[in-house]
Amino acid sequence: MLHTLAVLVENNPGVLARVAGLFSRRGFNIDSLAVGRTDNPAISRMTIVVEGDDHTLEQVTKQLHKLVDVIKINDVTNEPHVDRELVLIKVPVDRASRLEVMQIADVFRAKVVDYGPKTLTLEATGTGEKIDALEEALRPFGIKELVRTGKISILRGAKYTTANITKEEE
Amino acid sequence: MKYKGAEVLLKALEAEGVDTIFGYPGGVVLPIYDALYDSDINHILTRHEQGAAHAADGYARATGKAGVCLATSGPGATNLVTGIANAYMDSVPLVAITGQVVTSLLGRDSFQEADITGITLPITKHNYMVKDPNDLGDIVKEAFHLATTGRPGPVLIDIPKDISTAEVDYQGSGPLNLPGYKPPTAGAEDLVNQAASALMRSERPVIYAGGGVVASGAHQELKQLAEVLAAPVTTTLMGIGGFPDDHPLSLGMLGMHGTRYANYAVSECDLLLAVGVRFDDRVTSKIESFAKDATIIHIDIDPAELGKNVRVDVPIVGNVSIVLKQLLERLAAKLPGAWQEKINRWKKEYPLNYQVSDVTIKPQQVISEIYNVTGGNARITTEVGQHQMWAAQYYNYTKPRSFISSGGLGTMGYGFPAAIGVQVGCPDEVVFDIAGDGSIQMNIQELGTAVNYDLPVNVAVMNNGYLGMVRQWQELFYNRRYSQSEMTSPDFVKLAEAYGAEGYRVEDPTDIRSVLEQAVASSKPVMMDFVVEQEENVVPMVAPGEPINKMLG
């Protein structure tokens, strides 16, 4: 089963290597990993989608906690949350197909972000399923290039996973 | 006031109470070595960086303080790797400091450049590359905090040469800033209550104690707990010394080369109290049949150990010493019953033993004599192999930190440099490295270090002309095809003498005692070459993958 982990880490050099290295050497499967800084520039947030049973997930979480740079981990899989992925898709078009691709974009509320004589590039955000569906719809046109960000996720309502960092006094 | 980075490093080390560094100089650490010249910190020059890491590890295990080693960049740093991995597997507080090429040359495959922070990522608790000389003091402070608190472990600090030569302001280190690091202390009340009532209910309890008992200094609490519950105690290799071997409740070591009675007790217990252990495969063997009828209570400071290898009924995260105190508050004294009688019968029926010979020397006999000659007061280190298991079985350890051995990584070549570190940390004590002829040759160059610093370590080589444990496995599992396990050795006596140490060759069992007495009396390093029975095996033995109550020998 796929689990979505929200992981707050210190924005130190090498932190991504530490996290990714931990997954590979302990034999855990990463499905996707998206990382960027939070409102606090000293802290980054990773959204890690990992595959495994409950035992694996428990070990993933505990082993991640052992990394000194990891501040907080939340498994949001079973909590109400919003998750999104961003995709950019470049599709070859000609006079006949251009309109059809734009109609598909419309249906998926995708934006045209580049309009060339022979290609269209679409931007879409949504759940992984929606993006998969868009990809499927565009496949017959022959996708030239496709890039996905991996999932990012945030809890619904008043709940949040931000850590309040205070300098620890001696 | 302005200081050079190298001076800041040494001042920060002094602030952490460091009195000794084990190391080896080289190009990019010259600024540090130059600053060391004017510092009060003692430096021990080993003959190989691996020796420096193991010596720092031995020093740490013997004293309980963090061990410190220092090496130059590239090959100096990579030579530390085995020592760092060894400390990581056995949770030893170690701070490894490595030099690095100047920042502007980083990433260009420069002379003696190695990505040591990348290389040591999986074998350190944490590591640092210092990019700003102003961070140096704080990083040293953090490194020692991380190495010595929570589950101890090695921390590496990589310092580019331009950082150690840069001039910075330094007035001591600032407050710690480790928002994600909160080592646990006490156990959760409800779980401790659950554990206490399970212990009171149990009829056939066994305590399985490991390195965590020694690391947290919980040996007194463990003894008290065992006595209150009348519960027998078995220790892992790392737990040796955490419970006195001469105590009536002692079962000795369990697992692959554990005692029969320890393995039987664990297999038949109804409650297993696992304290500061990690259910290593050398202990559990076939995991499905390990303590299969028992309620398992597991106490460990590292939450990731709970449920990693076996299912645990009562998992308690916390410092072992504190959790045992919490438990003691909740327990009432129990009287020994049928279970204890059964165990005592097993102890009588299946004692550890070997056939003494008056013609050839039995290695077990040498180890027993080391115990007799030193009155059990020596610090024992070991290499890895048959002699290590005999050293675990045939010397009675009654004090924590008296048995120092490579458990998790099983590093041949560990014992001798570790003994040097132990002798530096405990200058007034008798130190023995129990070695094999194969293992001793992996770091034998450290004879130079022992002689150089007048460290009277005693090396007892159990010389059987084989890589003994390899030969034993080949005998048992490879149809006696002794592929590459036979080994010739140099004349250890001449070798010792060439270095300026004393050497003895012992072939007659009646000479064992007198040679050991001479060695203990000597103020020089002594190498004793005991020519032992060639094909002696370590028994009992659990074949890999078998249940632990199914033993050979």
Chai-1 contact restraints between the chains, C-beta under 6 A:
chainA,res_idxA,chainB,res_idxB,connection_type,confidence,min_distance_angstrom,max_distance_angstrom,comment,restraint_id
A,G21,B,L121,contact,1.0,0.0,6.0,A-B,restraint_1
A,R25,B,P122,contact,1.0,0.0,6.0,A-B,restraint_2
A,K62,B,P303,contact,1.0,0.0,6.0,A-B,restraint_3
A,K62,B,A304,contact,1.0,0.0,6.0,A-B,restraint_4
A,Q63,B,A304,contact,1.0,0.0,6.0,A-B,restraint_5
A,K66,B,A304,contact,1.0,0.0,6.0,A-B,restraint_6
A,V68,B,H126,contact,1.0,0.0,6.0,A-B,restraint_7
A,V68,B,Y181,contact,1.0,0.0,6.0,A-B,restraint_8
A,V70,B,G180,contact,1.0,0.0,6.0,A-B,restraint_9
A,I71,B,P179,contact,1.0,0.0,6.0,A-B,restraint_10
A,I71,B,G180,contact,1.0,0.0,6.0,A-B,restraint_11
A,I165,B,P179,contact,1.0,0.0,6.0,A-B,restraint_12
A,K167,B,N177,contact,1.0,0.0,6.0,A-B,restraint_13
A,E168,B,L176,contact,1.0,0.0,6.0,A-B,restraint_14
A,E169,B,P175,contact,1.0,0.0,6.0,A-B,restraint_15
A,E170,B,P175,contact,1.0,0.0,6.0,A-B,restraint_16
